[in-house]
Amino acid sequence: MKIAQILGAVGLGALTLFAAPAAHAQQSIESLGLTVTTTPAVTTDYLFRGISQTRGRPAAQLTLDVEHSSGIYIGTFVSNANFAGTNIRQEVDFNAGYRFAVGDLKLDLGVTYFGYPGYDKPAGGYEAAWWEGTVRASYELAPVKLLGQLAYSPNFNFESGQAVYAEVGFDMTLDFGLTIGARAGYQWIERNFSTTRGSFGAEDYGVLSLTLSREIAFGVIGAITGSYATIDDGDCFGGLKICGLRWVATLSRPF
């Protein structure tokens, strides 16, 4: 995507962020004790832990979350994707877990499978799909919500071995219906550049992000995110320009 297009999308998002107050969006099936949340979104760049999954191009996405009153949940996430040197063009993830509270501390124990339908593993290549288990925690001290997560995968993307991701952050409500969110994380991967048993393609790295969001109108939420992955250009998957500092504009509408 051209820089002018990205800046235009970000600018449009910035101009429309001040339009309307926030709203609550969920669907309940009381007879089954279920709460269903469906969130379609469009974004100028699909970032996962600070790295572009679409090589800087826009993405259309859909998130579905179904939670039982017991705290058990299942869900899925769908997006287009584009990995250099592969025929990967979409990502379909599945997740399940259990949400509960210990006093004012909210916890989420979950597992996610990251799938890439249509991917053809080349001869001598590696499987792209992987899974990880995650522990998430949140604690609210209004107007601030403190957040943290720890994720572990026994065999990370493209069979690159064990991986751990740790993240802390916060969301804070501001005046005029604005919410600001900050995150700081670090990704460790067992095999970064190995050529014999699979590799991630980049060194271990940190990621910092700052997001400003607000409901625009009719439940549509606009967000602008600045994200920085601490990987030098030369160490970013053979020099791909999908790391470093990135700006993203996103529109979503929870139902």
Beta strands, then each sheet from edge to edge (+ up, - down):
strand 1: 27-29
strand 2: 34-43
strand 3: 47-48
strand 4: 51-52
strand 5: 59-68
strand 6: 72-80
strand 7: 90-102
strand 8: 105-115
strand 9: 130-141
strand 10: 144-153
strand 11: 163-173
strand 12: 179-189
strand 13: 205-217
strand 14: 220-229
strand 15: 244-252
sheet 1: 1+ 2- 5+ 6- 7+ 8- 9+ 10- 11+ 12- 13+ 14- 15+
sheet 2: 3+ 4-
end
